[in-house]
Structure formats: structure tokens, C-alpha cells
Amino acid sequence: MRAPSGYEAKLLLLSFVVIAVCEVFFLMDVVADIFQWDIGAPWFDHGSIEMVTTVTLALALVVIGRETVRLLSSHRRAEASVQAASGELLGVIERKFNDWQLTASEKEIGLLLIKGMSNQEIADIRDTRPGTVKSQSSAIYQKAGVRNRQELAAYFVEDLLAGERLLKNS
């Protein structure tokens, strides 16, 4: 996802300024019409000013509309990337769990540990006792070569942030 270039940012800012100036003009025009004030001057034609203001507003809306479409498209691409990264991370975790020869129960508990759940929460989800979860967690830590849930989660997060080290070791 790219940020607007300096030119695009200036164009957007200019568009907002144009809209603000036009808004002030139209508000003054409406107030003058309500109170029947003559705000005309001999050196400009009121109708011409309204036409230029209206066309300028339309151009500003086109600029803002194009930038909105670009940002929405960029947002969709970013969401797709996040989903792909999430799926890839899950694949990496599953491969590591297989490398460590975790049982099906240990794999389930391992994912819940990585998600940050407590032993009691995991026990409630799995309809078991916290002591059983603690025992299985210890087995996971031993097989993974880590000391606790923080190190287990950090194992994957550090590699995710650092790049492809985990993928190369898979």
C-alpha cells in the first residue's frame, strides 16, 4: 500500500481548499439572497462567478473521488496481504508443530497458548482440568525447546517480524 505522493497530497489539499472557498462563496450568496443584499460589483458578473465556482467544485470532487477509489483499492490489497500472511503463519505453526511431533491435543493447546489464553480458559474450552492443560503445556514447551508460553509465542512472532528465517528452517 503506497502513500499519496507529494503531488497527490498537494492536489488533495488544494481540492479541500477549493471546496472551502466555494462553500464560503455559496454561503455568502445564500445569505445575500435571503436578506436581498446586492453583493454584485461592476468588475465581475455574479453568474460567471457562480459558474466558475460550480465547475471548480466539480473538479475538486473528481480529484477527491479518484483518491478515494485509489485508497479503497489499496485497502483491499492490504487486507488480502494480511489474510495471506495470517494463513502463512498458521501454516508455519502447523509445520513446526509437526516437526516437534506434537499430539493433536498438544497442537490444539499450543495454538490456544500462542493466542494468549490462560490455562483456565483453555481448560474451559477443551472441557478438561487446568492441571491437564498445564501438564500438556509443559510437554509442548519441552518438545519446542522453550521455557514458557511467552517464549513459545515469541518463537513465531520474532520470526514473523524478522522475515523468512522460520520459513527457511521449516
C-alpha positions in Angstrom: 0.0 0.0 0.0 1.6 3.3 -1.1 1.0 6.7 0.5 0.0 9.5 -1.7 2.9 11.2 -3.5 3.8 14.8 -2.7 2.0 15.8 -5.8 -1.1 13.8 -4.9 -1.1 15.1 -1.3 -0.8 18.7 -2.6 -3.7 18.1 -5.1 -5.9 16.7 -2.3 -5.1 19.7 0.0 -5.8 22.1 -2.9 -9.1 20.3 -3.5 -10.1 20.8 0.1 -9.1 24.5 0.0 -11.1 25.0 -3.2 -14.2 23.3 -1.6 -13.8 25.5 1.5 -13.5 28.7 -0.6 -16.5 27.7 -2.7 -18.5 26.9 0.4 -17.8 30.4 1.8 -18.9 31.9 -1.5 -22.1 29.9 -1.7 -22.9 30.7 1.9 -22.4 34.4 1.4 -24.6 34.1 -1.8 -27.4 32.4 0.1 -27.3 34.9 3.0 -27.3 37.8 0.4 -30.3 36.2 -1.3 -32.2 35.8 2.0 -31.6 39.4 3.1 -31.9 40.7 -0.5 -28.5 42.3 -0.4 -26.8 43.2 -3.6 -23.3 41.9 -3.4 -22.5 42.4 -7.1 -19.7 44.6 -8.2 -19.2 46.3 -11.6 -15.9 44.4 -12.2 -17.4 40.9 -12.0 -20.6 39.2 -13.2 -22.3 37.2 -10.5 -23.5 34.5 -12.8 -20.0 33.9 -14.1 -18.6 33.6 -10.6 -21.2 31.0 -9.8 -20.4 29.1 -13.0 -16.6 29.1 -12.2 -17.3 28.1 -8.6 -19.5 25.2 -9.6 -17.0 23.9 -12.2 -14.2 24.2 -9.7 -16.2 22.3 -7.1 -16.8 19.5 -9.7 -13.1 19.3 -10.5 -12.2 19.1 -6.7 -14.8 16.3 -6.3 -13.3 14.4 -9.2 -9.8 14.6 -7.6 -11.1 13.5 -4.2 -13.2 10.8 -5.8 -10.2 9.3 -7.6 -8.1 9.4 -4.5 -10.9 7.7 -2.5 -11.1 4.9 -5.2 -7.3 4.5 -5.0 -7.3 4.3 -1.2 -10.1 1.8 -1.2 -8.3 -0.4 -3.7 -5.1 -0.1 -1.7 -7.0 -1.0 1.4 -8.4 -4.2 -0.3 -4.9 -5.2 -1.3 -3.6 -4.6 2.2 -6.4 -6.7 3.7 -5.7 -9.5 1.2 -2.0 -9.4 2.2 -2.8 -9.6 5.9 -5.1 -12.6 5.2 -2.4 -14.3 3.2 0.2 -13.6 5.9 -2.2 -15.0 8.6 -2.7 -18.1 6.6 1.0 -18.4 6.0 1.8 -18.0 9.7 -0.8 -20.7 10.6 0.9 -23.0 8.0 4.4 -22.3 9.6 3.0 -23.0 13.0 1.4 -26.3 11.9 4.7 -27.4 10.2 6.7 -26.6 13.4 4.1 -28.5 15.5 4.6 -31.5 13.2 8.4 -31.2 13.4 8.1 -31.2 17.2 5.8 -34.3 16.9 3.0 -32.7 19.0 -0.1 -34.8 19.5 -3.4 -33.5 18.2 -4.3 -32.3 21.8 -0.9 -30.6 22.1 -1.4 -28.8 18.8 -4.7 -27.5 19.9 -3.4 -26.4 23.2 -0.3 -24.9 21.5 -2.5 -22.7 19.3 -4.5 -21.5 22.2 -1.3 -20.8 24.2 0.0 -18.7 21.2 -3.3 -16.8 21.2 -2.6 -15.8 24.8 -5.2 -17.8 26.6 -4.7 -18.9 30.2 -4.7 -22.5 31.4 -8.2 -22.0 32.9 -9.5 -20.6 29.6 -8.0 -23.5 27.7 -9.4 -26.0 30.2 -12.9 -24.4 29.8 -12.7 -24.5 26.0 -11.5 -28.1 26.0 -13.7 -29.3 28.8 -10.8 -30.5 30.9 -8.9 -29.6 34.1 -6.4 -26.8 34.3 -3.9 -29.3 35.6 -4.2 -31.4 32.4 -3.6 -28.2 30.4 -0.6 -27.4 32.5 0.8 -30.9 32.0 0.3 -30.8 28.2 1.7 -27.3 28.1 4.9 -28.5 29.8 5.2 -31.3 27.2 4.8 -28.7 24.4 7.5 -26.4 25.9 9.9 -29.3 26.3 9.4 -30.5 22.7 9.7 -27.0 21.4 12.8 -26.2 23.5 11.2 -23.2 25.2 10.6 -22.4 28.8 7.0 -21.0 28.8 4.1 -19.7 26.8 5.8 -16.3 26.2 8.8 -18.0 24.6 6.5 -20.2 22.5 4.6 -17.2 21.2 7.8 -15.2 20.8 9.3 -18.0 18.7 6.8 -17.4 16.0 6.3 -13.7 16.4 10.0 -12.9 16.3 10.5 -14.9 13.1 7.4 -13.3 11.6 8.7 -9.8 12.3 12.3 -10.7 11.3 11.3 -12.1 7.9 11.8 -15.6 6.5 14.1 -17.3 9.0 11.3 -19.5 10.2 10.3 -20.5 6.6 13.9 -21.4 5.8 14.1 -23.6 8.9 10.8 -25.4 8.2 
